[in-house]
Amino acid sequence: MSLRHAAANSVLFASLALAMTIAFASTADREKPLKVEADSATYDQKTNTGVYTGNVIVTQGSMTLRSDKLTVHQDADGMQYSQGDGRPVKFRQQADDGEWVDAEALHYDYNQKTGFLVLTNKAWVRKGQNEVFGDVITYNLNTDQYAATSNKTGAGRVNVTIVPKKKDASAPAAKPAATPASDTTSEKQ
């Protein structure tokens, strides 16, 4: 493998990892080394496309992405695009607030130009106790918003669970409303 080829692969993988870390927000992981393992890898320098197959594992800090196949492409403007397929594709990362974010889908697409990460087919995302299930979950990295939809036939449903945050136990408890003192002298008479 040439140095040019290795450098191009590093750029593609760094962009993929950056997309995934931005999507699930662990800023410390972005500065950590990126490691990719696969049973096989091919790279086409003319199209700037890398294809990695067989037990693909991408790690960077606390982030781990596992898939059966990963395709990464860089266009002439340096924009990154990636697709992953698996049974399922699995993602796990510790967020800045310390909670773990887990996600799964049979397929994902990432488009750096639009900022969209799309999880399709049996997709779900969980952070802490909050969960989103749907056939398609689209995450906009630019606005930090997501949309979940059911399958095209309308046979499925989207399920979202949002657990209220617990109140801080160290915060002072609210005082009950004051009640007027009873007049004990009138009771004795």
C-alpha positions in Angstrom: 0.0 0.0 0.0 1.5 3.4 -1.0 1.8 6.3 1.4 -0.7 8.2 -0.9 -3.2 5.4 -0.6 -2.7 5.1 3.1 -3.2 8.9 3.5 -6.4 8.8 1.4 -7.7 6.0 3.5 -6.9 7.8 6.7 -8.8 10.9 5.5 -11.8 8.8 4.5 -12.0 7.0 7.8 -11.3 10.1 9.8 -14.3 11.7 8.1 -16.5 8.7 8.8 -15.6 8.7 12.4 -16.0 12.4 12.7 -19.5 12.1 11.2 -20.4 9.4 13.7 -18.9 11.3 16.7 -20.6 14.6 15.7 -23.9 12.7 15.4 -23.8 11.4 18.9 -21.7 14.1 20.5 -18.6 13.1 22.3 -16.2 15.9 21.7 -13.2 14.2 23.5 -13.3 11.3 21.1 -12.8 13.5 18.0 -9.2 14.1 19.1 -8.4 10.4 19.6 -6.7 8.1 17.0 -9.0 6.2 14.6 -8.5 2.5 14.1 -10.2 0.4 11.4 -10.1 -3.4 11.2 -11.7 -5.6 8.5 -11.3 -9.0 6.9 -10.5 -7.3 3.6 -10.2 -3.8 2.1 -10.1 -2.4 -1.4 -9.5 1.2 -2.5 -10.0 2.8 -5.9 -7.8 5.9 -6.2 -9.6 7.1 -9.3 -13.0 7.3 -7.6 -11.7 7.9 -4.0 -13.7 5.0 -2.8 -12.8 2.4 -0.1 -14.7 -0.8 0.5 -14.2 -2.7 3.7 -15.8 -6.1 4.3 -16.0 -8.8 6.9 -16.3 -8.0 10.6 -15.6 -4.3 10.1 -14.7 -2.5 13.4 -14.1 1.2 13.6 -13.0 2.6 16.9 -12.1 6.1 18.1 -12.0 6.9 21.8 -15.2 5.5 23.3 -16.9 5.2 19.8 -17.2 1.8 18.2 -18.9 1.1 14.9 -19.4 -2.5 13.7 -20.7 -3.6 10.3 -20.4 -6.3 7.8 -19.5 -3.9 5.0 -18.4 -0.3 4.9 -18.1 1.9 1.8 -16.5 5.3 2.1 -16.2 7.9 -0.7 -14.7 11.4 -1.0 -15.8 13.7 -3.8 -13.6 16.3 -5.6 -14.6 19.0 -3.1 -13.4 16.8 -0.2 -17.0 16.0 1.0 -17.3 12.6 2.6 -20.0 9.9 2.1 -20.3 6.6 3.7 -22.7 3.6 3.7 -22.7 0.6 6.0 -24.5 -2.7 6.0 -24.8 -5.2 8.7 -26.9 -7.7 10.6 -27.1 -5.1 12.1 -24.7 -2.2 11.9 -24.0 -1.3 15.6 -22.8 2.0 17.0 -21.9 2.8 20.6 -20.3 5.9 22.2 -20.2 7.6 25.5 -21.6 11.1 25.2 -20.2 14.2 26.8 -22.7 14.0 29.6 -21.4 10.5 30.5 -24.5 8.6 29.2 -24.0 5.9 26.5 -25.5 6.2 23.1 -26.3 3.0 21.3 -27.8 2.7 17.8 -28.5 -0.1 15.4 -29.9 -0.5 11.9 -29.4 -2.9 9.0 -28.1 0.0 6.8 -26.9 3.6 7.3 -26.0 6.4 4.9 -24.0 9.5 5.8 -23.7 12.6 3.6 -21.3 15.2 4.9 -22.5 17.8 2.3 -26.1 17.8 3.7 -25.2 16.8 7.2 -27.6 13.9 7.3 -27.1 10.5 8.9 -29.9 8.1 7.9 -30.4 4.7 9.7 -32.7 2.4 7.8 -34.4 -0.9 8.4 -35.0 -2.0 12.0 -33.4 1.3 13.2 -33.2 2.4 16.8 -31.2 4.9 18.9 -31.0 4.8 22.7 -29.4 7.4 25.0 -29.8 6.5 28.7 -33.4 5.4 29.0 -34.6 7.5 26.0 -35.3 5.4 22.9 -36.4 6.0 19.3 -37.5 3.0 17.1 -38.5 3.3 13.4 -37.9 1.9 10.0 -36.0 5.1 9.1 -34.3 7.5 11.6 -32.8 10.6 10.0 -30.4 12.7 12.1 -29.5 16.2 11.0 -26.0 16.9 12.3 -26.4 20.6 11.5 -29.5 21.2 13.6 -29.1 18.3 16.1 -32.7 17.1 15.2 -34.0 13.8 14.2 -37.1 12.4 12.4 -38.3 8.8 12.7 -40.8 7.3 10.2 -42.5 3.9 9.7 -42.1 1.8 6.6 -43.5 3.1 3.2 -46.5 0.8 3.4 -47.6 2.4 6.7 -47.7 -1.1 8.3 -45.2 -0.1 11.0 -45.2 2.5 13.7 -42.6 4.8 15.2 -42.0 4.3 19.0 -40.4 7.0 21.1 -39.8 6.8 24.8 -38.7 9.9 26.7 -38.0 9.4 30.4 -38.2 12.6 32.6 -35.0 13.7 34.1 -34.8 13.1 37.9 -34.7 16.2 40.1 -31.4 16.9 41.7 -31.5 15.3 45.3 -29.1 18.0 46.5 -31.5 20.8 45.6 -33.4 22.2 48.6 -36.9 20.8 48.8 -39.8 23.2 48.3 -41.3 24.4 51.6 -45.0 23.6 52.1 -47.4 26.6 52.0 -47.7 28.3 55.4 -50.9 27.5 57.3 -52.4 30.0 59.7 -51.7 29.1 63.3 -54.8 27.8 65.1 -56.3 29.9 67.9 -56.1 27.5 70.9 -57.8 30.0 73.2 -61.1 29.8 71.3 -61.1 26.0 71.5 -60.7 26.0 75.3 -63.7 28.2 75.8 
